[in-house]
Amino acid sequence: MDRGPFAGAPGRIGEAGPPPAGGRLRTEPAADGAGRGRRRNGRGIVGFLDFIQGSPLKKLEAEAEDNPSPESLAALAEKHMELGEFDQALLVADRGLQTFKGATRLRDIVQFVRKRQSQNRVKHLRDEIRVKPSPLTYTQLAGVYRELGDIEQALEVLSECTEKFPDDRPAFRLLGQVRLENFLQDVIAYDGLHALEALRRVQSLDATDSQARLHLAQLYYAVGANALSAAELRAELEANPTALDVKGFLEDLGEPPRLDEGVTVESLIERCEESGSLTNTLQGFPRAKPGIVQRTASAPKVNPAAVMAKVREAAGTPGLLNLAILERGGAPVASHAEPDGMEDAVFLDLAGGILAVAQEASRRMDIGSLVQGSVALGKGGLSFVRRRGYAFAVHHRDPMRPDRAEAFLEEFCSKIVGGTPGA
């Protein structure tokens, strides 16, 4: 039976058959168009498949499938980025992290791609605001900045939106939520007072706004205005009788006394900043996000010996010159200096001074709490993160750039005081 142009071909597509006698493949001009068609449909197809399967991308895909590892998956994701296929790169790296949770290279790829995608969205939304501003576009842009971790930009956008659209409830609600989260994390009165103002503005626009009610209840409870918190929660339960979490919390709370004469929510917020802690933790509070609950817990008492062990583990990280952990008042908990870094005492003084100046400047400029930052320092920089009553500072240089330094600190401080990045 004649098998046409595939006669004598091997069983697997892409596997070339034996060469003709003499060991060399010969190409001869076809006598007519039919011959050319046969070459296209036969050996030409097999050759094309050989070419595709031999491409660098296909080789990396095969390696990642046959021998999955952080290295093989990262190499495949990076090749997708090289080809401009950023969505595919993110998919590969994200899936890799599900298996290899501690893979720094994969995590860096995910952060890079997401940041790039968010920056593209920022540009699009900024252009839209210039052409035709709307409250929705402003709140979307603020949301993107929050995802990027740029809280100050998010607040700036929301402030601009509420000035242009003074009756936009979602913008005031989001502004109040961001300020509330800042206050619960760092107990800076400025954030608490502005959260109170924004959330009360939402209620003046719509007294039935459920999210504003719950955010206000959180704020009241955190500063010790328990009776006001209970009133907000009762209003929520009346509007949503099936809210069993609210009902259960109210039963446990009972009938708290009203504020003493002359005591206001504003004064309670100021008092919390003075003491450096909240009156109540939000543990068990209805619908409080886990990250928020963790932030409102009392600042953990760390074991200096255990912290020092973690610091030693970080020693030798590429680009790290100095590392320090300080208490809220600036007292050192643990520190490390690489041979190329500053003397330990010098770095501790410098880090403590920068943190104090940065915090004081943020208050004087009326911009609220400053939870992370970076300053240029010679050929490198100093980056810091503040979490749950402690400050973490790193002196770094290439290959540890500021964005990588912040990611390093987020991961490092989560090992010391718990929580997730931003907590």
C-alpha positions as CSV (number, residue, x, y, z in Angstrom):
1,M,0.0,0.0,0.0
2,D,1.4,3.4,-1.0
3,R,1.8,5.6,2.1
4,G,2.6,8.7,0.1
5,P,5.3,11.1,1.2
6,F,5.5,9.6,4.7
7,A,6.5,6.2,3.4
8,G,9.4,4.9,5.5
9,A,9.1,7.7,8.0
10,P,9.7,6.9,11.7
11,G,6.8,6.5,14.1
12,R,7.3,9.8,16.1
13,I,6.8,13.2,14.5
14,G,9.9,15.2,14.8
15,E,12.3,12.2,14.6
16,A,14.2,12.2,11.4
17,G,14.5,9.0,9.4
18,P,17.8,7.5,8.3
19,P,19.9,9.6,5.8
20,P,20.2,8.3,2.2
21,A,23.2,6.3,1.1
22,G,26.4,8.2,1.5
23,G,25.4,9.7,4.9
24,R,24.3,13.1,3.5
25,L,20.9,14.5,2.9
26,R,20.6,15.7,-0.7
27,T,18.1,18.2,-2.0
28,E,17.2,18.1,-5.7
29,P,15.0,20.5,-7.6
30,A,11.5,19.2,-8.0
31,A,10.4,18.4,-11.5
32,D,7.1,20.1,-10.9
33,G,5.0,21.8,-8.2
34,A,3.8,18.5,-6.8
35,G,7.4,17.7,-5.7
36,R,7.6,21.0,-3.9
37,G,4.3,20.2,-2.1
38,R,5.6,16.9,-1.1
39,R,8.7,18.5,0.5
40,R,6.5,21.0,2.4
41,N,4.2,18.3,3.6
42,G,6.8,15.8,4.5
43,R,10.4,16.4,5.4
44,G,9.7,20.2,5.6
45,I,7.2,19.7,8.5
46,V,9.6,17.5,10.4
47,G,12.4,20.0,10.0
48,F,10.2,22.8,11.3
49,L,9.2,20.7,14.4
50,D,12.9,20.0,15.0
51,F,13.6,23.7,14.9
52,I,10.8,24.6,17.3
53,Q,11.7,21.8,19.7
54,G,15.3,22.9,19.6
55,S,14.5,26.6,20.5
56,P,15.8,27.9,23.8
57,L,12.3,28.4,25.2
58,K,11.2,24.9,24.4
59,K,14.4,23.5,26.0
60,L,13.7,25.5,29.2
61,E,10.1,24.4,29.2
62,A,11.1,20.8,28.9
63,E,13.7,21.2,31.7
64,A,11.2,22.8,34.0
65,E,8.7,20.1,33.3
66,D,11.1,17.1,33.6
67,N,13.2,18.5,36.5
68,P,11.2,21.2,38.3
69,S,13.4,23.3,40.6
70,P,13.6,27.0,41.6
71,E,16.5,27.4,39.2
72,S,14.8,25.7,36.2
73,L,11.5,27.6,36.8
74,A,13.3,30.9,37.3
75,A,15.2,30.4,34.0
76,L,12.0,29.7,32.2
77,A,10.2,32.7,33.7
78,E,13.2,35.0,32.8
79,K,13.2,33.7,29.2
80,H,9.5,34.7,29.0
81,M,10.4,38.1,30.3
82,E,13.2,38.4,27.7
83,L,10.6,37.6,25.0
84,G,8.2,40.3,26.4
85,E,5.8,37.6,27.7
86,F,5.4,39.0,31.2
87,D,2.0,37.4,31.9
88,Q,3.4,34.0,31.2
89,A,6.5,34.8,33.3
90,L,4.3,35.7,36.2
91,L,2.3,32.5,35.8
92,V,5.4,30.3,35.8
93,A,7.0,32.1,38.8
94,D,3.7,32.1,40.8
95,R,3.2,28.4,40.3
96,G,6.8,27.8,41.2
97,L,6.3,29.6,44.5
98,Q,3.4,27.3,45.4
99,T,6.0,24.5,45.5
100,F,9.2,26.3,46.4
101,K,7.9,28.9,48.9
102,G,11.4,30.1,49.9
103,A,12.7,30.6,46.4
104,T,14.1,34.2,46.4
105,R,14.7,34.3,42.7
106,L,11.1,33.3,41.9
107,R,9.8,35.8,44.4
108,D,11.9,38.6,42.9
109,I,10.5,37.8,39.5
110,V,6.9,37.9,40.8
111,Q,7.6,41.3,42.5
112,F,9.3,42.7,39.4
113,V,6.5,41.7,37.0
114,R,3.7,42.8,39.3
115,K,5.4,46.1,39.9
116,R,5.9,46.6,36.1
117,Q,2.2,45.7,35.4
118,S,1.1,48.1,38.2
119,Q,3.3,50.9,36.9
120,N,1.7,50.5,33.4
121,R,-1.7,50.7,35.0
122,V,-0.6,53.8,37.0
123,K,0.4,55.5,33.7
124,H,-3.0,54.6,32.1
125,L,-5.0,55.9,35.1
126,R,-2.9,59.1,35.3
127,D,-3.6,59.8,31.7
128,E,-7.3,59.2,32.2
129,I,-7.3,61.6,35.2
130,R,-5.7,64.3,33.1
131,V,-8.2,63.9,30.3
132,K,-11.4,63.2,32.2
133,P,-11.0,63.0,36.0
134,S,-13.6,60.9,37.9
135,P,-13.8,59.6,41.5
136,L,-13.7,56.0,40.3
137,T,-10.4,56.6,38.4
138,Y,-8.9,58.3,41.5
139,T,-9.8,55.5,43.8
140,Q,-8.6,52.9,41.3
141,L,-5.2,54.7,41.1
142,A,-5.0,54.9,44.9
143,G,-5.7,51.1,45.0
144,V,-2.8,50.4,42.6
145,Y,-0.5,52.5,44.8
146,R,-1.5,50.6,47.8
147,E,-0.7,47.3,46.0
148,L,2.7,48.8,45.2
149,G,3.2,49.6,48.9
150,D,3.3,53.4,48.2
151,I,0.9,54.5,50.9
152,E,1.9,58.1,50.8
153,Q,1.1,58.3,47.0
154,A,-2.2,56.6,47.7
155,L,-3.1,59.1,50.4
156,E,-2.1,62.0,48.1
157,V,-4.4,60.7,45.3
158,L,-7.3,60.2,47.7
159,S,-6.8,63.7,49.2
160,E,-6.9,65.2,45.8
161,C,-10.0,63.2,44.9
162,T,-11.9,64.3,48.1
163,E,-11.0,68.0,47.4
164,K,-12.4,67.8,43.8
165,F,-15.3,65.5,44.7
166,P,-16.3,66.4,48.3
167,D,-19.4,64.2,48.2
168,D,-17.8,61.0,46.9
169,R,-18.4,58.4,49.6
170,P,-16.0,55.6,48.3
171,A,-13.0,58.0,48.2
172,F,-13.6,59.2,51.8
173,R,-14.2,55.6,52.9
174,L,-10.9,54.4,51.4
175,L,-9.1,57.4,52.8
176,G,-10.4,56.6,56.2
177,Q,-9.5,52.9,55.9
178,V,-5.9,53.7,54.9
179,R,-5.5,56.2,57.7
180,L,-7.0,53.7,60.1
181,E,-4.6,51.0,59.1
182,N,-1.7,53.4,59.5
183,F,-2.9,54.3,63.0
184,L,-3.4,50.8,64.1
185,Q,0.0,49.8,63.0
186,D,2.1,52.8,64.2
187,V,-0.2,54.5,66.7
188,I,0.5,58.0,65.3
189,A,-2.3,60.4,66.4
190,Y,-2.3,62.2,63.0
191,D,-3.5,59.1,61.2
192,G,-6.1,58.3,63.8
193,L,-7.6,61.8,63.8
194,H,-7.7,61.9,60.0
195,A,-9.3,58.4,59.9
196,L,-11.9,59.6,62.3
197,E,-12.6,62.7,60.2
198,A,-12.9,60.8,56.9
199,L,-15.1,58.0,58.3
200,R,-17.4,60.5,60.0
201,R,-17.7,62.3,56.6
202,V,-18.8,59.0,55.0
203,Q,-21.5,58.7,57.7
204,S,-22.7,62.2,57.1
205,L,-23.1,61.3,53.4
206,D,-24.8,58.0,54.1
207,A,-25.5,56.8,57.6
208,T,-26.2,53.3,56.3
209,D,-22.7,52.7,55.0
210,S,-21.8,49.3,56.5
211,Q,-18.0,49.5,55.9
212,A,-17.6,52.9,57.4
213,R,-19.6,51.8,60.4
214,L,-17.3,48.8,61.0
215,H,-14.2,50.9,60.5
216,L,-15.4,53.4,63.0
217,A,-16.3,50.7,65.4
218,Q,-12.7,49.4,65.1
219,L,-11.2,52.8,65.7
220,Y,-13.5,53.5,68.7
221,Y,-12.7,50.1,70.3
222,A,-8.9,50.3,69.6
223,V,-8.7,53.6,71.6
224,G,-11.0,52.5,74.4
225,A,-14.2,54.2,73.4
226,N,-16.1,50.9,73.9
227,A,-19.6,52.4,74.3
228,L,-19.3,54.2,71.0
229,S,-18.0,51.1,69.3
230,A,-20.9,49.1,70.7
231,A,-23.3,51.6,69.3
232,E,-21.9,51.3,65.8
233,L,-22.0,47.5,66.1
234,R,-25.6,47.5,67.2
235,A,-26.5,49.7,64.2
236,E,-24.8,47.2,62.0
237,L,-26.6,44.3,63.6
238,E,-29.9,46.0,63.2
239,A,-29.2,46.5,59.5
240,N,-27.9,43.0,59.1
241,P,-29.6,40.7,61.6
242,T,-27.8,37.6,60.3
243,A,-24.3,39.1,61.3
244,L,-23.7,36.5,64.0
245,D,-20.1,37.6,64.5
246,V,-21.3,41.0,65.4
247,K,-24.0,39.6,67.7
248,G,-21.5,37.4,69.5
249,F,-19.0,40.2,70.0
250,L,-21.7,42.5,71.4
251,E,-22.8,39.8,73.9
252,D,-19.2,39.5,75.1
253,L,-18.8,43.2,75.3
254,G,-21.9,43.7,77.4
255,E,-22.8,47.3,78.3
256,P,-19.6,49.3,78.5
257,P,-19.8,52.7,80.3
258,R,-19.9,56.0,78.4
259,L,-16.8,58.2,78.2
260,D,-16.1,60.3,81.2
261,E,-17.0,64.0,81.0
262,G,-14.4,65.9,79.1
263,V,-13.0,62.8,77.4
264,T,-13.3,62.7,73.6
265,V,-12.3,60.2,71.0
266,E,-9.7,62.7,69.8
267,S,-8.2,62.8,73.3
268,L,-8.1,59.0,73.5
269,I,-6.3,58.9,70.1
270,E,-3.7,61.4,71.4
271,R,-3.4,59.4,74.6
272,C,-2.6,56.2,72.6
273,E,0.2,57.9,70.8
274,E,1.7,59.2,74.1
275,S,1.7,55.7,75.5
276,G,2.9,54.1,72.3
277,S,0.2,51.4,72.3
278,L,-3.6,50.9,71.7
279,T,-6.0,50.5,74.6
280,N,-7.6,47.3,73.1
281,T,-6.4,44.8,70.6
282,L,-8.8,43.9,67.8
283,Q,-8.4,40.2,68.5
284,G,-11.8,38.7,67.9
285,F,-13.3,41.9,66.6
286,P,-16.0,41.3,63.9
287,R,-14.6,41.2,60.3
288,A,-11.2,42.7,61.3
289,K,-8.6,41.5,58.7
290,P,-6.1,39.1,60.2
291,G,-3.2,41.4,59.3
292,I,-4.9,44.3,61.1
293,V,-5.6,42.1,64.2
294,Q,-1.9,41.1,64.3
295,R,-0.9,44.8,64.1
296,T,-3.0,45.7,67.1
297,A,-1.6,43.1,69.3
298,S,0.8,44.2,72.0
299,A,4.3,44.7,70.6
300,P,6.1,41.3,71.0
301,K,8.9,41.0,73.6
302,V,11.8,39.6,71.5
303,N,14.5,37.4,72.8
304,P,17.8,39.2,72.1
305,A,19.7,35.9,71.8
306,A,17.2,34.5,69.3
307,V,17.3,37.8,67.4
308,M,21.1,37.7,67.3
309,A,20.9,34.2,65.9
310,K,18.7,35.4,63.1
311,V,21.0,38.3,62.4
312,R,24.0,35.9,62.1
313,E,21.9,33.8,59.6
314,A,21.5,37.0,57.4
315,A,25.3,37.6,57.5
316,G,26.8,37.2,54.1
317,T,23.7,38.2,52.1
318,P,25.0,39.7,48.9
319,G,25.1,43.5,49.2
320,L,24.5,43.6,53.0
321,L,27.0,45.8,54.9
322,N,25.3,46.5,58.2
323,L,22.1,45.3,59.9
324,A,20.4,46.5,63.0
325,I,17.2,46.1,65.0
326,L,16.2,48.9,67.4
327,E,13.4,49.4,69.9
328,R,10.9,52.2,69.6
329,G,13.0,54.5,71.7
330,G,16.2,53.8,69.6
331,A,17.9,51.3,72.0
332,P,19.7,48.5,70.0
333,V,18.4,45.0,70.2
334,A,20.9,43.3,67.9
335,S,23.3,44.3,65.1
336,H,25.9,43.0,62.6
337,A,28.7,44.6,60.7
338,E,30.3,43.1,57.6
339,P,34.1,43.7,57.1
340,D,33.3,46.3,54.4
341,G,30.6,48.0,56.5
342,M,30.6,50.7,59.1
343,E,31.7,50.1,62.7
344,D,28.8,48.7,64.6
345,A,28.5,51.6,67.0
346,V,28.7,54.1,64.1
347,F,25.9,52.4,62.2
348,L,23.7,52.2,65.2
349,D,24.1,55.9,65.9
350,L,23.5,56.7,62.2
351,A,20.4,54.5,61.9
352,G,18.9,55.7,65.1
353,G,19.4,59.3,64.1
354,I,17.9,58.9,60.6
355,L,14.9,57.1,62.0
356,A,14.3,59.9,64.6
357,V,14.7,62.7,62.0
358,A,12.5,61.0,59.5
359,Q,9.7,60.4,62.0
360,E,9.9,64.0,63.3
361,A,9.9,65.4,59.8
362,S,6.8,63.3,58.9
363,R,5.0,64.8,61.9
364,R,6.1,68.4,61.2
365,M,5.1,68.1,57.5
366,D,1.7,66.7,58.7
367,I,1.9,63.6,56.6
368,G,1.4,61.0,59.3
369,S,3.4,57.9,60.1
370,L,6.5,56.9,58.2
371,V,6.8,53.1,58.2
372,Q,9.6,52.6,55.6
373,G,12.1,54.5,53.6
374,S,15.5,54.6,52.0
375,V,18.3,57.2,51.8
376,A,21.4,57.3,49.6
377,L,24.6,56.6,51.5
378,G,27.8,56.8,49.5
379,K,27.7,54.2,46.8
380,G,24.8,52.4,48.5
381,G,22.0,53.3,50.8
382,L,20.3,52.8,54.1
383,S,16.8,51.3,54.1
384,F,14.5,50.9,57.1
385,V,11.2,49.3,58.0
386,R,9.2,49.9,61.2
387,R,7.0,47.1,62.5
388,R,5.2,46.5,65.8
389,G,7.4,48.7,68.0
390,Y,10.7,47.9,66.4
391,A,12.8,49.4,63.6
392,F,14.9,47.3,61.2
393,A,17.7,49.0,59.3
394,V,20.1,47.8,56.6
395,H,23.1,49.5,55.1
396,H,23.5,48.0,51.6
397,R,25.1,48.3,48.2
398,D,24.9,46.5,44.8
399,P,23.6,44.0,44.2
400,M,21.2,44.8,47.0
401,R,19.4,47.9,45.6
402,P,16.7,49.8,47.6
403,D,13.7,47.7,46.4
404,R,15.6,44.5,47.1
405,A,16.7,45.9,50.5
406,E,13.0,46.6,51.5
407,A,12.0,43.1,50.4
408,F,14.8,41.7,52.5
409,L,13.8,43.7,55.5
410,E,10.1,42.7,55.2
411,E,11.1,39.1,55.2
412,F,13.6,39.5,57.9
413,C,11.4,41.4,60.3
414,S,8.5,38.9,59.8
415,K,10.9,36.3,61.3
416,I,11.5,38.5,64.4
417,V,8.1,40.0,65.2
418,G,5.8,38.0,63.0
419,G,3.2,39.2,60.5
420,T,3.3,39.6,56.8
421,P,4.8,42.4,54.7
422,G,3.0,45.6,55.6
423,A,1.8,44.2,58.9
